């Protein structure tokens, strides 16, 4: 029955060339750049612009889910009024988004 099974012989491997891997590495780097790095940089730039533009009277939503109205703005901090007699001081970077006017009153 040996005539039905062919013998498999190992072939000599060609030596790996560093230049052969270079195009593949460039393709992988380009994919990471366009799919991961660049979108994150754009998102960070938009968040920085939004934080820079914060002013008194803006209604915001924080990263922790707190909804309030800005009553004071300093270089690194904002004071947010969350209810009638409650104000909290927080870092500007924790502001997730600016919500439309009268959102705080409606909630």
NULUMTI-500109 format. One record per residue: x, y, z of N, C-alpha, C, O in turn. Coordinates in nm, 4 decimals. Each point is the difference from the previous one (the first is absolute). Layout:
<rs>
R        nu        nv        nw       cau       cav       caw        cu        cv        cw        ou        ov        ow
R         X         Y         Z         X         Y         Z         X         Y         Z         X         Y         Z
...
</rs>
This chain:
<rs>
R        nu        nv        nw       cau       cav       caw        cu        cv        cw        ou        ov        ow
R    0.0798   -0.1191    0.0000   -0.0798    0.1191    0.0000    0.0844    0.1260    0.0000   -0.0550    0.1099   -0.0064
R    0.1841   -0.1220    0.0132    0.0866    0.1166   -0.0006   -0.0051    0.0774   -0.1307    0.0373    0.1173   -0.0019
R   -0.0804   -0.1760   -0.1036   -0.0021    0.0700   -0.1284   -0.1111    0.1070   -0.0063    0.0028    0.0846   -0.0893
R   -0.1020   -0.0865    0.1836   -0.1050    0.1016    0.0027    0.0433    0.1270    0.0745   -0.0558    0.1074   -0.0224
R    0.1530   -0.1200    0.1088    0.0441    0.1134    0.0808    0.1309    0.0516   -0.0566    0.0969   -0.0746   -0.0143
R   -0.0952    0.2024   -0.0174    0.1206    0.0604   -0.0548    0.0923    0.0406    0.1143   -0.0473    0.0359    0.1078
R    0.1726   -0.0409   -0.1291    0.0968    0.0450    0.0991    0.0068    0.1526   -0.0017    0.0030    0.0619   -0.1064
R   -0.0006   -0.0026    0.2250    0.0107    0.1450    0.0123    0.1394    0.0324    0.0498    0.0400   -0.0429    0.1082
R    0.0325    0.1177   -0.1868    0.1354    0.0380    0.0365    0.0026    0.1487    0.0337   -0.0686    0.0804   -0.0632
R    0.1474   -0.0454    0.1622    0.0136    0.1405    0.0382    0.0827    0.0723   -0.1045    0.0967   -0.0541   -0.0537
R   -0.1367    0.1777    0.0259    0.0744    0.0808   -0.0949    0.0891    0.0958    0.0773   -0.0301    0.0376    0.1132
R    0.1366   -0.0002   -0.1743    0.0928    0.0929    0.0636   -0.0664    0.1379    0.0063   -0.0550    0.0484   -0.0988
R    0.0614    0.0133    0.2162   -0.0600    0.1324    0.0190    0.0911    0.1069   -0.0566    0.1223   -0.0081    0.0116
R   -0.1835    0.1087   -0.0732    0.0794    0.1101   -0.0508    0.0352    0.0920    0.1164   -0.0818    0.0190    0.0899
R    0.1991    0.0371   -0.0899    0.0364    0.0898    0.1102   -0.0900    0.1242    0.0008   -0.0299    0.0574   -0.1047
R   -0.0120   -0.0179    0.2240   -0.0885    0.1165    0.0128    0.0789    0.1281   -0.0239    0.1097    0.0176    0.0530
R   -0.1657    0.0696   -0.1318    0.0640    0.1261   -0.0319   -0.0655    0.1112    0.0820   -0.1227    0.0077    0.0047
R    0.2010    0.0778    0.0595   -0.0601    0.1117    0.0750   -0.0785    0.0941   -0.0915   -0.0975    0.0613    0.0436
R    0.1385   -0.0496   -0.1684   -0.0705    0.0877   -0.0929   -0.1340   -0.0589   -0.0427   -0.0885    0.0730   -0.0445
R    0.0732   -0.2034    0.0576   -0.1265   -0.0634   -0.0346   -0.1088    0.0311    0.1021   -0.1184    0.0005   -0.0336
R    0.1581    0.0253    0.1584   -0.0966    0.0300    0.1046   -0.0339    0.1486    0.0075   -0.1022    0.0365    0.0583
R    0.1841    0.0483   -0.1148   -0.0196    0.1441    0.0088   -0.1339    0.0476   -0.0573   -0.0687    0.0775    0.0666
R    0.0289   -0.1197   -0.1853   -0.1308    0.0460   -0.0515   -0.1172   -0.0429    0.0897   -0.0948    0.0760    0.0199
R    0.1026   -0.1973    0.0333   -0.1072   -0.0472    0.0876   -0.0059    0.0827    0.1283   -0.1090    0.0325    0.0470
R    0.2230    0.0015    0.0095    0.0039    0.0827    0.1198   -0.0564    0.1393   -0.0284   -0.0706    0.0561    0.0837
R    0.1008   -0.0002   -0.2002   -0.0532    0.1315   -0.0375   -0.1515   -0.0040   -0.0166   -0.0692    0.0942    0.0385
R    0.0181   -0.2013   -0.0949   -0.1447   -0.0149   -0.0169   -0.0687   -0.0093    0.1357   -0.1049    0.0610    0.0204
R    0.1627   -0.1364    0.0721   -0.0575   -0.0140    0.1340    0.0037    0.1339    0.0730   -0.0979    0.0373    0.0646
R    0.2088    0.0353   -0.0737    0.0093    0.1312    0.0645   -0.1027    0.0966   -0.0588   -0.0651    0.0732    0.0745
R    0.0499   -0.0720   -0.2059   -0.0974    0.0892   -0.0638   -0.1422   -0.0344    0.0448   -0.0808    0.0897    0.0243
R    0.0504   -0.2176   -0.0136   -0.1331   -0.0411    0.0459   -0.0236    0.0468    0.1428   -0.1073    0.0523    0.0300
R    0.2047   -0.0698    0.0592   -0.0137    0.0470    0.1382   -0.0172    0.1515    0.0034   -0.0810    0.0512    0.0774
R    0.1551    0.0199   -0.1591   -0.0086    0.1457    0.0005   -0.1389    0.0468   -0.0417   -0.0614    0.0818    0.0685
R    0.0117   -0.1336   -0.1811   -0.1276    0.0488   -0.0522   -0.1208   -0.0556    0.0744   -0.1056    0.0633   -0.0002
R    0.1177   -0.1790    0.0633   -0.1148   -0.0583    0.0698   -0.0026    0.0301    0.1496   -0.1074    0.0002    0.0601
R    0.2229    0.0252    0.0013    0.0037    0.0192    0.1450    0.0549    0.1357    0.0426   -0.0657    0.0718    0.0754
R    0.1824   -0.0362   -0.1213    0.0693    0.1183    0.0505   -0.0667    0.1285   -0.0483   -0.0294    0.0876    0.0813
R    0.0055   -0.0745   -0.2096   -0.0549    0.1245   -0.0561   -0.1398    0.0335    0.0526   -0.0237    0.1153    0.0359
R   -0.0698   -0.2104   -0.0297   -0.1312    0.0337    0.0564    0.0071    0.0427    0.1472   -0.0743    0.0883    0.0428
R    0.1631   -0.1508    0.0338    0.0141    0.0379    0.1403    0.0565    0.1406    0.0133   -0.0415    0.0747    0.0886
R    0.1350   -0.0373   -0.1744    0.0547    0.1354    0.0027   -0.1061    0.1030   -0.0357   -0.0042    0.1074    0.0600
R   -0.0817   -0.1382   -0.1568   -0.1065    0.0925   -0.0374   -0.1000    0.0164    0.1137   -0.0463    0.1109    0.0262
R    0.0129   -0.2200    0.0413   -0.0929    0.0053    0.1127    0.0593    0.0823    0.1140   -0.0703    0.0805    0.0611
R    0.1981   -0.0998   -0.0323    0.0663    0.0748    0.1062    0.0058    0.1491   -0.0331   -0.0197    0.0839    0.0880
R    0.0464   -0.0507   -0.2135    0.0060    0.1400   -0.0414   -0.1373    0.0664    0.0135   -0.0089    0.1153    0.0421
R   -0.0976   -0.1868   -0.0774   -0.1353    0.0544    0.0126   -0.0363    0.0209    0.1472   -0.0623    0.1004    0.0345
R    0.1008   -0.1949    0.0532   -0.0290    0.0135    0.1428    0.0762    0.1181    0.0593   -0.0552    0.0743    0.0811
R    0.1806   -0.0561   -0.1201    0.0799    0.1122    0.0491   -0.0620    0.1333   -0.0430   -0.0045    0.0942    0.0791
R   -0.0427   -0.0856   -0.2020   -0.0637    0.1225   -0.0480   -0.1293    0.0270    0.0775   -0.0294    0.1150    0.0326
R   -0.0474   -0.2194   -0.0032   -0.1235    0.0165    0.0750    0.0285    0.0472    0.1423   -0.0694    0.0881    0.0508
R    0.1704   -0.1456    0.0139    0.0358    0.0390    0.1367    0.0505    0.1442    0.0035   -0.0293    0.0732    0.0945
R    0.1036   -0.0323   -0.1948    0.0515    0.1361   -0.0063   -0.1141    0.1013   -0.0160    0.0089    0.1124    0.0495
R   -0.1146   -0.1523   -0.1179   -0.1103    0.0911   -0.0293   -0.1050    0.0070    0.1111   -0.0997    0.0704   -0.0157
R    0.1190   -0.1409    0.1268   -0.0991    0.0031    0.1082   -0.0128    0.1406    0.0565    0.0994    0.0706    0.0169
R   -0.2238   -0.0302    0.0125   -0.0235    0.1325    0.0573   -0.1169   -0.0083    0.0980   -0.0735   -0.0987    0.0026
R    0.0577    0.2025    0.0766   -0.1095    0.0049    0.0966   -0.1336   -0.0086   -0.0721   -0.0189    0.0590   -0.1064
R   -0.0730   -0.1333    0.1659   -0.1325   -0.0144   -0.0584   -0.0160   -0.1222   -0.0880   -0.1126   -0.0387   -0.0313
R    0.2246   -0.0241   -0.0102   -0.0092   -0.1224   -0.0802   -0.0570   -0.1124    0.0862    0.0315   -0.0104    0.1185
R   -0.1139   -0.0719   -0.1777   -0.0521   -0.1176    0.0676    0.0806   -0.1190   -0.0492    0.0178   -0.0191   -0.1203
R    0.0308   -0.0610    0.2152    0.0943   -0.1063   -0.0341   -0.0430   -0.1340    0.0574   -0.0820   -0.0078    0.0915
R    0.1396   -0.0966   -0.1477   -0.0113   -0.1352    0.0516    0.1422   -0.0471    0.0258    0.0846    0.0050   -0.0893
R   -0.0577   -0.0511    0.2118    0.1357   -0.0432    0.0340    0.0202   -0.1462   -0.0368   -0.0950   -0.0708   -0.0335
R    0.2190    0.0271    0.0402    0.0323   -0.1397   -0.0284   -0.0658   -0.0929    0.1013   -0.0248   -0.1168   -0.0300
R   -0.0034    0.1673    0.1489   -0.0652   -0.0809    0.1028   -0.1510    0.0027   -0.0091   -0.0666   -0.0654    0.0803
R    0.0098    0.1388   -0.1754   -0.1435    0.0034   -0.0197   -0.0716    0.1115    0.0736   -0.1228   -0.0007    0.0075
R    0.1965    0.0965    0.0470   -0.0612    0.1119    0.0715   -0.0394    0.1075   -0.1006    0.0797    0.0404   -0.0847
R   -0.2037    0.0047    0.0959   -0.0528    0.1028   -0.0882   -0.0101    0.1296    0.0795   -0.0570    0.0007    0.1091
R    0.1111    0.1082   -0.1615   -0.0045    0.1257    0.0738    0.0313    0.1191   -0.0874    0.0254   -0.0123   -0.1199
R   -0.0279    0.1298    0.1842    0.0251    0.1271   -0.0689    0.1262    0.0625    0.0582    0.0157    0.0059    0.1220
R    0.0735    0.0403   -0.2075    0.1257    0.0603    0.0434   -0.0279    0.1376    0.0588   -0.0663    0.0835   -0.0615
R    0.1190   -0.0615    0.1834   -0.0159    0.1311    0.0632    0.1312    0.0768    0.0083   -0.0012    0.1220    0.0162
R    0.1145   -0.1916   -0.0270    0.1300    0.0668    0.0056    0.1016   -0.0832   -0.0766   -0.0036   -0.1230    0.0045
R    0.0937    0.1896   -0.0745    0.1033   -0.0681   -0.0793    0.1355    0.0570    0.0383    0.0183    0.1217    0.0020
R    0.0780   -0.2106    0.0288    0.1385    0.0429    0.0209    0.0871   -0.0739   -0.1016   -0.0514   -0.0640   -0.0918
R    0.1813    0.0731    0.1087    0.0905   -0.0591   -0.0990   -0.0151   -0.1516   -0.0107   -0.0030   -0.0543   -0.1105
R   -0.0065   -0.0143    0.2249   -0.0060   -0.1465   -0.0003   -0.1306   -0.0559    0.0558   -0.0269   -0.1193   -0.0140
R   -0.0539    0.2031    0.0764   -0.1198   -0.0482    0.0685   -0.1243    0.0759   -0.0440    0.0078    0.1123   -0.0498
R   -0.1234   -0.1766    0.0695   -0.1299    0.0642   -0.0181   -0.0832   -0.0271    0.1247    0.0148   -0.1040    0.0641
R   -0.1018    0.1975   -0.0307   -0.0948   -0.0197    0.1085   -0.1349   -0.0245   -0.0660   -0.0469    0.0803   -0.0807
R   -0.0157   -0.1943    0.1167   -0.1228   -0.0418   -0.0642   -0.1129   -0.0006    0.1028    0.0122   -0.0601    0.1068
R   -0.1214    0.1273   -0.1400   -0.1180   -0.0002    0.0857   -0.0859   -0.1190   -0.0417   -0.0489   -0.0062   -0.1127
R    0.0309   -0.0902    0.2071   -0.0748   -0.1206   -0.0326   -0.1416    0.0018    0.0562   -0.0868   -0.0723   -0.0489
R    0.0627    0.1544    0.1513   -0.1357    0.0204    0.0517   -0.0055    0.1393    0.0618    0.0968    0.0755   -0.0090
R   -0.2084   -0.0411    0.0711   -0.0217    0.1364    0.0489    0.1112    0.0491    0.0926    0.0485    0.1118   -0.0179
R   -0.0072   -0.1907    0.1151    0.1012    0.0432    0.0974    0.1284   -0.0815   -0.0082    0.0792    0.0014    0.0943
R   -0.0569   -0.0714   -0.2030    0.1162   -0.0884   -0.0096    0.0864    0.0363   -0.1197   -0.0455   -0.0023   -0.1144
R    0.1700    0.0355    0.1423    0.0986    0.0244   -0.1052    0.1197   -0.0894    0.0248    0.0394   -0.0217    0.1146
R    0.0183   -0.0299   -0.2211    0.1195   -0.0839    0.0133    0.1096    0.0572   -0.0897   -0.0264    0.0567   -0.1060
R    0.1488   -0.0736    0.1517    0.1163    0.0458   -0.0766    0.0650   -0.1235   -0.0603    0.0271   -0.0972    0.0705
R   -0.0021    0.1009   -0.2000    0.0605   -0.1157   -0.0673    0.0972    0.0459   -0.1079   -0.0011    0.1155   -0.0426
R    0.0841   -0.2083    0.0002    0.0959    0.0306   -0.1058   -0.0727    0.0178   -0.1324   -0.1011   -0.0652   -0.0259
R    0.1533    0.1533   -0.0566   -0.0593    0.0228   -0.1317    0.0030   -0.1265   -0.0858   -0.0915   -0.0250   -0.0784
R    0.1966   -0.0537    0.0939    0.0148   -0.1181   -0.0849   -0.1056   -0.1065    0.0264   -0.0168   -0.0909   -0.0813
R   -0.0550    0.1002    0.1938   -0.1038   -0.0994    0.0280   -0.1324    0.0337   -0.0664   -0.0960   -0.0759    0.0133
R    0.0885    0.1871   -0.0840   -0.1213    0.0353   -0.0735   -0.0048   -0.0840   -0.1275    0.0915    0.0046   -0.0822
R   -0.1991   -0.0812    0.0673   -0.0125   -0.0885   -0.1160   -0.0616    0.0720   -0.1199    0.0447   -0.0178   -0.1133
R   -0.1477    0.0995    0.1386   -0.0626    0.0710   -0.1115   -0.0794    0.1184    0.0499   -0.0390    0.0073    0.1165
R    0.0162    0.0844   -0.2071   -0.0867    0.1140    0.0266   -0.1379   -0.0382   -0.0537   -0.0139   -0.0378   -0.1163
R   -0.0872    0.0481    0.2017   -0.1359   -0.0377   -0.0409   -0.0770    0.1248   -0.0414    0.0406    0.1109    0.0346
R   -0.1507   -0.1260   -0.1078   -0.0788    0.1163   -0.0428   -0.0569    0.0776    0.1192   -0.0194   -0.0551    0.1083
R   -0.0067    0.1830   -0.1307   -0.0551    0.0866    0.1043   -0.1321   -0.0568    0.0526   -0.0747   -0.0651   -0.0731
R    0.0477    0.0912    0.2010   -0.1212   -0.0425    0.0708   -0.0105   -0.1513    0.0168   -0.1081   -0.0497    0.0316
R    0.2162   -0.0249   -0.0515   -0.0017   -0.1427    0.0270   -0.0027   -0.0252    0.1489   -0.0672   -0.0925    0.0457
R    0.1392    0.1734    0.0316    0.0056   -0.0172    0.1455   -0.1366    0.0267    0.0600   -0.0440   -0.0732    0.0887
R   -0.0238    0.1770   -0.1357   -0.1321    0.0341    0.0529   -0.1032   -0.1061   -0.0344   -0.0911   -0.0260    0.0788
R    0.1045   -0.0356   -0.1958   -0.0949   -0.1017   -0.0438    0.0184   -0.1305    0.0771   -0.0949   -0.0767    0.0167
R    0.2171    0.0517    0.0303    0.0272   -0.1248    0.0715   -0.0426    0.0160    0.1393    0.0133   -0.0929    0.0796
</rs>
